[in-house]
Amino acid sequence: MATFTPTSTTLVNGDELLLITQPTLRAKLLHARLVDEFSAKSVIQRGEKVYLSLRSIADEAARREIAWAILRLQMGANLKAEEIPDPLRTALQTVSSGPSPLLLALMAGGLGGVIGGVMLMAFVGLIVTIMNVPAESYVGVMATAVAFVLGSAVFGLITTIVVWRRLAK
């Protein structure tokens, strides 16, 4: 059985303040304060402590819903965007935590394409050498160049798709 201490909410002049203790959520709200209107009014920093004021929300049910969402986020829950109340959702979505999964997949695909192209080019160069193609002909150079381009495209595309699917889960 778990008990929660009542220090997570504080009443100051009738204003309910939620203490934000989870470091990631705290950083997101402090950053959102710079770009989001709700956060600018509601996120309060007093010394080392960060609070979320619910004064600007008139509806009592909406205040309870936001307080419950903050509690769940501070306990480490992974909430979907639909589960977070609207003002808090817009505040948390303004903060970008890093590159999108598609961008990460494209970067990995580019690296995988170059590595795959070089490996295929080296393999074709080995085959051309084994087949003892004369150095005067351009067949060896053209074959390795084509192998690099096609290998890069194929390996890059495959790597991008595989990484994107894994990151999108």
C-alpha positions as CSV (number, residue, x, y, z in Angstrom):
1,M,0.0,0.0,0.0
2,A,1.4,3.4,-1.0
3,T,0.6,6.6,0.7
4,F,1.2,10.0,-0.8
5,T,2.3,12.9,1.3
6,P,0.2,16.1,1.0
7,T,3.2,18.2,0.1
8,S,2.5,17.8,-3.6
9,T,-0.1,20.6,-3.5
10,T,0.1,23.8,-1.7
11,L,-2.6,26.4,-1.2
12,V,-1.4,30.1,-1.4
13,N,-4.2,32.7,-1.1
14,G,-6.7,30.2,-2.5
15,D,-4.4,29.3,-5.4
16,E,-3.6,25.6,-5.7
17,L,0.0,25.1,-6.6
18,L,1.3,21.7,-7.7
19,L,4.9,21.1,-6.9
20,I,6.7,19.6,-9.9
21,T,9.4,17.2,-8.7
22,Q,10.0,15.0,-11.8
23,P,13.1,16.4,-13.5
24,T,12.0,15.8,-17.1
25,L,8.5,17.3,-16.6
26,R,10.0,20.2,-14.7
27,A,12.4,21.0,-17.5
28,K,9.6,20.7,-20.1
29,L,7.4,23.1,-18.2
30,L,10.2,25.6,-17.6
31,H,11.0,25.6,-21.3
32,A,7.3,25.8,-22.3
33,R,7.0,28.9,-20.1
34,L,9.0,30.7,-22.7
35,V,6.7,29.8,-25.7
36,D,3.3,28.8,-24.3
37,E,0.7,31.3,-22.9
38,F,-0.8,28.8,-20.4
39,S,2.7,27.9,-19.1
40,A,3.7,31.6,-18.9
41,K,0.8,32.3,-16.6
42,S,0.8,29.0,-14.7
43,V,4.4,27.8,-14.2
44,I,6.0,29.5,-11.2
45,Q,9.6,29.1,-10.1
46,R,10.4,30.0,-6.5
47,G,14.1,29.4,-5.9
48,E,14.8,25.7,-6.7
49,K,11.2,24.7,-6.6
50,V,8.8,24.8,-9.6
51,Y,5.1,24.9,-9.2
52,L,2.1,24.7,-11.6
53,S,-0.7,27.1,-10.6
54,L,-4.2,26.2,-11.5
55,R,-5.7,29.6,-10.8
56,S,-6.3,30.4,-14.4
57,I,-8.5,27.4,-14.9
58,A,-12.1,28.3,-13.9
59,D,-13.6,24.8,-14.2
60,E,-13.1,22.7,-11.1
61,A,-13.3,19.4,-13.0
62,A,-10.6,20.6,-15.5
63,R,-8.4,21.6,-12.5
64,R,-8.8,18.1,-11.0
65,E,-8.1,16.5,-14.4
66,I,-4.9,18.5,-14.8
67,A,-3.8,17.8,-11.2
68,W,-4.4,14.1,-11.8
69,A,-2.4,14.2,-15.1
70,I,0.5,16.0,-13.4
71,L,0.5,13.3,-10.6
72,R,0.5,10.5,-13.1
73,L,3.3,12.2,-15.2
74,Q,5.4,12.7,-12.0
75,M,5.0,9.0,-11.1
76,G,6.5,8.1,-14.5
77,A,3.4,7.2,-16.5
78,N,3.6,7.5,-20.3
79,L,0.4,9.2,-21.2
80,K,-0.8,9.5,-24.8
81,A,-1.6,13.0,-26.0
82,E,-5.3,12.3,-25.8
83,E,-5.1,11.5,-22.1
84,I,-3.5,14.8,-21.2
85,P,-6.0,17.8,-20.6
86,D,-5.9,20.4,-23.3
87,P,-3.9,23.3,-21.7
88,L,-1.3,21.0,-20.3
89,R,-1.1,19.1,-23.6
90,T,-0.4,22.2,-25.6
91,A,2.2,23.2,-23.0
92,L,4.0,19.9,-23.2
93,Q,3.8,19.6,-27.0
94,T,5.5,22.9,-27.5
95,V,8.7,21.4,-26.1
96,S,10.7,19.3,-28.5
97,S,12.6,16.6,-26.8
98,G,14.7,15.7,-29.8
99,P,14.6,14.7,-33.4
100,S,11.6,12.9,-34.7
101,P,11.7,9.2,-35.3
102,L,11.6,9.9,-39.1
103,L,14.6,12.2,-38.9
104,L,16.5,9.6,-36.8
105,A,15.6,6.9,-39.3
106,L,16.7,9.1,-42.3
107,M,20.1,9.7,-40.6
108,A,20.5,6.0,-39.9
109,G,19.5,5.2,-43.4
110,G,22.1,7.7,-44.8
111,L,24.8,6.1,-42.8
112,G,23.6,2.6,-43.6
113,G,23.5,3.5,-47.3
114,V,27.0,4.7,-47.4
115,I,28.3,1.7,-45.5
116,G,26.3,-0.7,-47.7
117,G,27.4,1.1,-50.9
118,V,31.1,0.9,-49.9
119,M,30.8,-2.8,-49.0
120,L,29.1,-3.6,-52.3
121,M,31.6,-1.5,-54.2
122,A,34.4,-3.4,-52.5
123,F,32.8,-6.7,-53.3
124,V,32.3,-5.8,-57.0
125,G,35.9,-4.5,-57.1
126,L,37.1,-7.9,-55.8
127,I,35.1,-9.7,-58.4
128,V,36.5,-7.5,-61.2
129,T,40.0,-8.2,-59.8
130,I,39.4,-12.0,-59.6
131,M,38.0,-12.0,-63.2
132,N,41.2,-10.2,-64.2
133,V,39.6,-7.4,-66.2
134,P,42.4,-5.4,-68.0
135,A,43.2,-2.1,-66.3
136,E,42.8,-0.2,-69.6
137,S,39.1,-0.9,-69.8
138,Y,36.7,1.2,-67.9
139,V,34.5,-1.8,-67.0
140,G,35.9,-2.2,-63.6
141,V,35.6,1.5,-62.7
142,M,32.0,1.7,-64.0
143,A,31.0,-1.5,-62.3
144,T,32.2,-0.4,-58.9
145,A,30.6,3.1,-59.4
146,V,27.3,1.6,-60.3
147,A,27.6,-0.9,-57.4
148,F,28.2,2.0,-55.0
149,V,25.2,4.0,-56.2
150,L,22.8,1.0,-56.3
151,G,24.1,-0.4,-53.0
152,S,23.8,2.9,-51.3
153,A,20.2,3.4,-52.5
154,V,19.1,-0.1,-51.5
155,F,20.9,-0.4,-48.2
156,G,19.9,3.2,-47.3
157,L,16.2,2.5,-48.0
158,I,16.2,-0.7,-46.1
159,T,17.9,0.8,-43.1
160,T,15.6,3.7,-43.1
161,I,12.5,1.6,-43.1
162,V,13.7,-0.8,-40.5
163,V,14.9,1.9,-38.1
164,W,11.7,4.0,-38.6
165,R,9.5,1.0,-37.8
166,R,11.4,0.2,-34.6
167,L,11.3,3.8,-33.5
168,A,7.7,4.3,-34.3
169,K,6.6,1.5,-31.9
